[in-house]
Amino acid sequence: MEQIKAYLDQIATISKFDWDFFDSKLQRRIIPKKDIFLKINEIENHISFIESGVVRLFIPNEDPDKETTFGFSFKNQFISAYDSFLTQKPSAYQLQALTETTILSITYADLQEVYKTTQMGNLIGRLTAERLFLIKSKREQNLLNLTAEERYLRLFKERPELLQVIPLKYISSYIGVTAQALSRIRKRI
């Protein structure tokens, strides 16, 4: 609980009442490595804060080599199939723990209660939405403006730990190339 408190304290001053109320709604969950904890067509009922671990967002395919990885989330970040969470409609993608992952989750209903009861609730909702929007926007711009090699180099520069914990097939999918093309890029570099 200390990590999420420290994260939120960097953003705003939170009253003891607001924190205690929010904290009472959080639920710690440990997700085993490789576990898919939100499946396609399920309704996302949580926004979670990652205490430790790495989560992959992806669109599944019958052929696992053709899955589309479009996002990763790490320690001290929020994670959710946010569009499904907001609309309370089935998700078009899945969430998978790539490492054993510990998250602090709040349900949709509990978050609505936090919004109504506290001053910090709207702040948390807005910050989560802004973060998820910026990640999506940055990815779209990278796909449109950078070559595959530039996307790989930027990813490596911004998140060098990725290469230690994320299989290359997921990285190749994320930057929009085949595993063979990524292999050629890595050889050139």
C-alpha positions in Angstrom: 0.0 0.0 0.0 3.0 2.3 0.6 3.9 2.4 -3.1 0.6 3.6 -4.3 0.4 6.1 -1.5 3.9 7.4 -2.4 2.9 7.6 -6.1 -0.3 9.5 -5.3 1.5 11.8 -2.8 3.7 13.0 -5.6 0.7 14.2 -7.5 -1.5 15.8 -4.8 -2.0 16.3 -1.1 -4.4 13.6 0.1 -6.3 14.0 3.3 -6.2 11.2 5.9 -9.9 10.6 5.4 -9.6 10.3 1.6 -6.6 8.0 1.9 -8.2 5.7 4.5 -11.4 5.5 2.5 -9.5 4.7 -0.7 -7.2 2.3 1.0 -10.1 0.4 2.5 -11.3 -0.4 -1.1 -8.0 -1.7 -2.4 -7.5 -5.4 -2.7 -4.0 -7.0 -3.1 -3.9 -9.7 -5.8 -0.9 -11.8 -6.7 -1.0 -12.9 -10.4 1.1 -16.0 -11.3 3.6 -15.7 -14.1 1.9 -16.2 -17.6 -1.6 -16.0 -16.1 -4.2 -14.2 -18.2 -6.2 -12.3 -15.6 -8.6 -10.7 -18.0 -9.7 -12.7 -21.0 -11.2 -11.4 -24.2 -15.0 -10.8 -24.0 -14.8 -10.4 -20.2 -15.9 -7.1 -18.7 -13.0 -5.3 -16.9 -14.1 -4.7 -13.4 -10.8 -3.3 -11.9 -8.3 -0.6 -12.2 -5.1 -1.9 -10.7 -1.8 -0.4 -9.5 1.3 -2.6 -10.2 3.4 -3.0 -7.0 5.7 -5.5 -8.8 5.8 -7.3 -12.1 5.1 -6.8 -15.8 1.8 -7.0 -17.6 1.2 -7.4 -21.3 -1.9 -6.2 -23.2 -2.6 -8.2 -26.3 -5.2 -9.4 -28.8 -5.2 -13.2 -28.9 -5.0 -15.4 -32.0 -5.5 -19.1 -32.5 -1.9 -19.1 -33.6 0.0 -17.8 -30.7 2.7 -16.5 -33.1 0.2 -14.1 -34.6 -1.0 -12.5 -31.3 -0.8 -8.7 -31.3 1.0 -7.2 -28.3 0.1 -3.6 -28.1 1.2 -2.6 -24.6 3.2 -3.3 -21.4 2.7 -1.9 -17.9 5.3 -2.0 -15.2 5.9 -1.4 -11.5 4.3 1.8 -10.2 1.9 2.1 -13.1 -1.9 1.7 -13.4 -3.2 -1.2 -15.5 -6.7 -1.9 -16.8 -8.6 -2.7 -20.0 -9.8 0.8 -19.5 -12.2 1.1 -22.4 -14.0 -2.0 -21.1 -13.8 -0.7 -17.5 -15.4 2.7 -18.5 -18.2 1.2 -20.7 -18.7 -2.0 -18.6 -18.8 -3.8 -22.0 -16.7 -6.9 -22.9 -13.0 -6.4 -23.6 -11.5 -6.8 -27.1 -8.1 -7.8 -25.6 -6.5 -9.6 -22.8 -4.2 -8.8 -19.8 -1.4 -11.2 -19.0 1.2 -11.2 -16.2 4.6 -11.8 -17.8 6.2 -12.2 -14.4 4.7 -12.9 -11.1 2.8 -9.7 -10.6 1.4 -8.1 -7.4 -1.4 -5.5 -8.0 -3.6 -3.4 -5.8 -7.1 -3.4 -7.4 -10.2 -1.4 -6.9 -13.5 -2.5 -8.5 -15.7 -0.3 -10.7 -18.4 0.0 -8.0 -15.9 0.9 -5.3 -14.2 3.5 -7.5 -17.6 5.1 -8.1 -18.0 5.3 -4.3 -14.6 6.8 -4.0 -15.5 9.4 -6.6 -18.7 10.3 -4.7 -17.1 10.3 -1.2 -13.6 11.8 -1.5 -11.9 14.7 -3.1 -9.1 12.5 -4.4 -11.3 10.1 -6.3 -11.7 12.3 -9.4 -8.0 12.9 -9.4 -7.2 9.2 -9.5 -9.7 8.6 -12.3 -8.4 11.6 -14.3 -4.7 10.6 -13.9 -5.4 7.0 -14.9 -7.3 8.1 -18.0 -4.5 10.6 -18.9 -1.8 8.0 -18.5 -3.6 5.4 -20.6 -4.3 8.0 -23.3 -0.7 9.2 -23.5 0.6 5.6 -23.8 -1.9 4.9 -26.6 -1.1 8.2 -28.4 2.6 7.7 -28.1 2.4 4.2 -29.5 0.2 5.3 -32.5 2.6 8.1 -33.3 5.6 5.8 -33.1 3.9 3.3 -35.5 3.2 6.1 -37.9 6.4 8.1 -37.7 9.3 5.7 -36.9 10.8 2.8 -38.7 10.8 -0.6 -37.0 14.4 -0.2 -36.1 13.8 3.3 -34.6 10.9 1.8 -32.6 13.1 -0.9 -31.3 15.9 1.5 -30.4 13.5 3.8 -28.6 12.0 1.0 -26.7 15.4 -0.3 -25.7 16.5 3.2 -24.7 13.4 4.0 -22.7 12.9 0.5 -21.1 16.2 -1.5 -21.2 14.8 -3.9 -18.6 12.2 -5.0 -21.2 14.7 -7.2 -22.9 15.5 -9.1 -19.7 11.9 -10.0 -18.8 9.8 -9.9 -22.0 10.2 -12.6 -24.7 11.4 -11.2 -28.1 8.2 -12.5 -29.8 6.2 -10.1 -27.7 8.6 -7.2 -28.4 8.5 -7.9 -32.2 4.7 -7.8 -32.1 4.7 -4.6 -30.1 7.0 -2.8 -32.5 5.0 -4.2 -35.5 7.4 -6.6 -37.1 7.9 -10.4 -37.3 10.3 -12.2 -35.0 12.6 -12.8 -38.0 12.6 -9.0 -38.9 13.4 -8.2 -35.2 16.3 -10.7 -35.4 17.7 -8.9 -38.4 17.3 -5.5 -36.7 19.2 -6.8 -33.6 22.0 -8.2 -35.8 22.4 -4.8 -37.5 22.6 -3.0 -34.2 
